[in-house]
């Protein structure tokens, strides 16, 4: 069984192989009669296994980086602005981290089932994740508005959103 990954018309083969990572046996073919994007990358089972492994590792790294940034935001807020600010930063971090973790879990389970996921499924999941984050933010402001510290909440939210910065700093971003 062989998978085919379509490449963009302007995308050079060298950058595609860099994205694939350690895959060594790439086969590139032209579309018949110029249809589609122009090039295809054909992957065998071993290459797909490498891609799946790298994707799982990348998802795990992103979640760990976001959790670390959440911890940094909570500790920073708690130390410099008090307990309510620390709790608010935790709420802000959780507003995005929880839906993102559930979405990553869904992606991992889909990948372990070895079924290809349609792009629309991914985008619907992303839409649900973002809608859930907004709903949790609204719920948090409704339930805890008496003690919520908005700057700390937003600080926690932004820190989790920018968790990939840790991966860039430590050169762990795939």
Buried (B, 14 or more C-beta within 10 A) or exposed (E): EEEEBEBEEEBEEEEBBEBBEEBEEBEEEEEEEEEEEBBBBBBBEEBBEBBBEBBBEBBEBBBBBBBBBBBBBBEBBBEEBEEBBBBBBBBBBBBBBBBBBBBBEBBBEBBEEEEEEEEEEBEEBEEBBBEBBEEBBEEBBEEBEEEBBEEBBBBBBBBBBEBBEBBEEEEBBE
